């Protein structure tokens, strides 16, 4: 998929405080077949659910970073009406999780700078890390950056393990405040429904407020 470059255009006509959400997705070889197909379907359902909620529609900005043997931006941050639905993702290569997380954090930092430069308020950024395996690169810098940002209340992170092969101990390193969650089967649809409701809940709050997420809703898609 060709990368879409979207700068500050989304901020001109809509000064609503933003919720930046970076989806950092494992597209390594082990995701081939049903997992990658269900992931694509789940992401598109997430877009649809955000689009249907008035508050989330105005506030949410989403990007996608994929990682396999390297990391790349599938599409940059944009509001929901500017996002193109994903037709496919290709599963191949290794699992450069460290590179993927570092790139996702870099995109969040750039987007926050764009908000600040445009005078637009924003909520605590979200990083959603989804993987079905173990990293094949060095993750130490990525872990430190995530933990430091979480401790400083500058990032909310959701590490999600896909299937029985996911390295949950590694995912736990990225999540100092809550345990990582393992997807129950391939319930991407249920996970992204929960995520869209969570984005909507944050969108209805005031930037800087602490928002309690619906943890009971995890039971529909997570192994607790």
C-alpha positions as CSV (number, residue, x, y, z in Angstrom):
1,X,0.0,0.0,0.0
2,X,1.3,3.4,-0.9
3,X,2.0,5.7,2.1
4,X,-0.3,8.6,2.5
5,X,1.4,11.8,3.6
6,X,-1.0,14.0,5.6
7,X,0.3,17.0,7.5
8,X,-1.7,19.7,9.3
9,X,-4.6,19.9,6.8
10,X,-6.9,18.0,9.1
11,X,-6.5,20.6,11.9
12,X,-7.5,23.7,9.9
13,X,-11.3,23.2,9.8
14,X,-11.7,21.2,13.0
15,X,-9.9,22.5,16.1
16,X,-11.4,19.8,18.4
17,X,-8.9,18.2,20.8
18,X,-7.4,15.1,19.3
19,X,-6.8,11.5,20.4
20,X,-3.8,10.2,18.4
21,X,-3.9,6.4,18.1
22,X,-0.9,4.5,16.5
23,X,-1.6,0.9,15.5
24,X,1.7,-0.9,15.5
25,X,1.0,-4.1,13.7
26,X,3.0,-7.3,13.3
27,X,3.0,-8.3,9.6
28,X,5.7,-11.0,9.7
29,X,5.4,-14.3,7.9
30,X,3.7,-16.0,10.8
31,X,0.7,-13.7,10.4
32,X,0.0,-15.1,6.8
33,X,-3.4,-16.4,6.0
34,X,-6.4,-16.0,8.3
35,X,-4.6,-13.8,11.0
36,X,-3.6,-11.1,8.5
37,X,-7.0,-11.2,6.8
38,X,-8.9,-10.9,10.1
39,X,-6.6,-8.1,11.2
40,X,-7.4,-6.1,8.1
41,X,-11.1,-6.7,8.6
42,X,-10.8,-5.6,12.2
43,X,-9.0,-2.4,11.4
44,X,-11.6,-1.4,8.8
45,X,-14.4,-2.2,11.3
46,X,-12.5,0.1,13.8
47,X,-12.5,2.9,11.3
48,X,-16.3,2.4,10.7
49,X,-17.1,2.4,14.4
50,X,-15.0,5.6,15.0
51,X,-16.8,7.2,12.0
52,X,-20.2,6.4,13.5
53,X,-19.5,8.0,16.9
54,X,-19.9,11.8,16.7
55,X,-17.3,12.5,19.4
56,X,-14.7,10.0,18.2
57,X,-15.3,11.1,14.6
58,X,-14.1,14.6,15.4
59,X,-11.3,13.7,17.8
60,X,-9.6,10.4,16.7
61,X,-6.6,10.5,14.5
62,X,-5.2,7.1,13.5
63,X,-2.0,5.9,11.9
64,X,-0.7,2.4,11.1
65,X,2.9,1.3,11.5
66,X,3.7,-2.3,10.4
67,X,6.8,-4.3,11.2
68,X,8.2,-7.4,9.6
69,X,11.9,-7.6,8.7
70,X,11.9,-3.8,9.0
71,X,9.3,-1.1,10.0
72,X,7.3,1.2,7.8
73,X,4.4,3.6,7.9
74,X,1.3,2.3,6.1
75,X,-0.5,5.6,6.5
76,X,0.2,8.7,8.6
77,X,-2.1,10.3,11.1
78,X,-5.4,11.5,9.7
79,X,-9.0,12.1,10.9
80,X,-11.4,9.4,10.0
81,X,-12.9,11.0,6.9
82,X,-9.4,11.2,5.4
83,X,-8.4,7.7,6.1
84,X,-8.6,5.2,3.3
85,X,-9.9,1.7,4.2
86,X,-7.2,-0.9,4.0
87,X,-7.6,-3.4,1.2
88,X,-4.8,-5.7,2.3
89,X,-1.6,-6.1,4.3
90,X,1.2,-8.5,3.2
91,X,2.7,-10.9,5.7
92,X,6.4,-11.6,5.2
93,X,9.7,-11.5,6.9
94,X,10.9,-11.4,10.5
95,X,9.6,-9.6,13.5
96,X,11.4,-6.3,13.9
97,X,9.3,-5.3,16.9
98,X,11.8,-2.8,18.4
99,X,12.0,-1.0,15.0
100,X,8.2,-0.9,14.8
101,X,7.6,0.5,18.2
102,X,10.4,3.1,17.8
103,X,8.9,4.2,14.5
104,X,5.4,4.4,16.0
105,X,6.7,6.5,18.9
106,X,8.5,8.8,16.4
107,X,5.2,9.3,14.5
108,X,3.4,10.2,17.7
109,X,6.0,12.7,18.7
110,X,5.8,14.4,15.2
111,X,2.0,14.5,15.4
112,X,2.1,16.1,18.9
113,X,4.5,18.7,17.5
114,X,2.0,19.4,14.7
115,X,-0.8,19.8,17.2
116,X,1.2,22.2,19.3
117,X,2.3,24.2,16.3
118,X,-1.4,24.5,15.2
119,X,-2.7,25.4,18.7
120,X,-4.7,22.2,18.9
121,X,-5.1,20.4,22.3
122,X,-4.7,16.7,22.4
123,X,-5.3,13.8,24.8
124,X,-2.6,11.3,26.0
125,X,-1.5,9.4,22.8
126,X,-2.3,5.7,22.5
127,X,0.0,3.0,21.2
128,X,-1.6,-0.3,20.3
129,X,1.0,-3.0,19.8
130,X,-0.2,-6.3,18.2
131,X,2.1,-9.2,17.6
132,X,1.9,-13.0,17.3
133,X,5.5,-13.8,18.0
134,X,8.8,-12.8,19.6
135,X,11.0,-9.9,18.5
136,X,13.9,-10.6,16.1
137,X,15.6,-7.3,16.8
138,X,16.8,-5.3,19.9
139,X,13.8,-3.9,21.8
140,X,15.6,-2.4,24.7
141,X,15.5,1.2,23.5
142,X,11.8,0.9,22.5
143,X,10.9,-0.6,25.9
144,X,12.7,2.2,27.7
145,X,11.0,4.9,25.6
146,X,7.6,3.4,26.2
147,X,8.1,2.9,29.9
148,X,9.5,6.4,30.4
149,X,6.5,7.9,28.5
150,X,4.0,5.8,30.4
151,X,5.6,6.7,33.8
152,X,5.4,10.4,32.8
153,X,1.7,10.0,31.8
154,X,2.6,10.9,28.2
155,X,1.4,7.6,26.7
156,X,-1.2,4.9,27.1
157,X,-0.1,1.5,25.7
158,X,-2.1,-1.6,24.9
159,X,0.1,-4.6,24.1
160,X,-1.9,-7.4,22.5
161,X,-0.7,-10.9,21.9
162,X,-2.2,-12.8,19.0
163,X,-2.4,-16.6,19.4
164,X,-0.5,-19.0,21.5
165,X,2.9,-18.1,20.0
166,X,2.9,-14.5,21.2
167,X,5.8,-13.7,23.6
168,X,3.7,-12.3,26.5
169,X,6.8,-11.8,28.7
170,X,8.2,-9.5,26.1
171,X,4.9,-7.7,25.7
172,X,4.8,-7.2,29.5
173,X,8.0,-5.2,29.3
174,X,6.1,-2.6,27.3
175,X,3.3,-2.3,29.8
176,X,4.4,-1.2,33.3
177,X,0.9,-0.4,34.6
178,X,-1.3,-3.3,33.3
179,X,-0.6,-6.8,32.1
180,X,-0.6,-7.4,28.3
181,X,-3.6,-9.2,26.9
182,X,-3.9,-12.2,24.7
183,X,-6.4,-12.1,21.9
184,X,-9.0,-14.9,22.3
185,X,-8.6,-16.7,19.0
186,X,-8.8,-14.2,16.1
187,X,-11.3,-11.9,17.7
188,X,-10.0,-8.8,16.1
189,X,-13.5,-7.5,15.5
190,X,-14.4,-7.7,19.2
191,X,-11.1,-6.0,20.2
192,X,-11.4,-3.1,17.8
193,X,-15.1,-2.6,18.8
194,X,-13.8,-2.3,22.4
195,X,-11.0,0.0,21.2
196,X,-13.4,2.3,19.3
197,X,-15.7,2.6,22.4
198,X,-12.6,3.4,24.5
199,X,-11.6,6.2,22.0
200,X,-15.1,7.5,22.1
201,X,-15.1,7.6,26.0
202,X,-11.8,9.6,26.0
203,X,-13.2,11.9,23.3
204,X,-16.0,12.9,25.6
205,X,-13.6,13.9,28.4
206,X,-11.5,17.0,29.0
207,X,-7.8,16.8,28.0
208,X,-5.7,16.0,31.0
209,X,-8.5,14.2,32.9
210,X,-8.0,10.5,33.9
211,X,-10.5,8.3,32.0
212,X,-11.4,4.9,33.3
213,X,-11.7,2.3,30.5
214,X,-14.4,-0.4,30.4
215,X,-12.3,-3.3,31.6
216,X,-15.3,-5.5,31.8
217,X,-15.6,-5.2,28.0
218,X,-12.3,-7.1,27.7
219,X,-14.0,-10.4,28.3
220,X,-15.4,-10.3,24.8
221,X,-12.1,-10.7,23.1
222,X,-9.3,-11.2,25.6
223,X,-8.0,-14.2,27.6
224,X,-8.0,-12.8,31.1
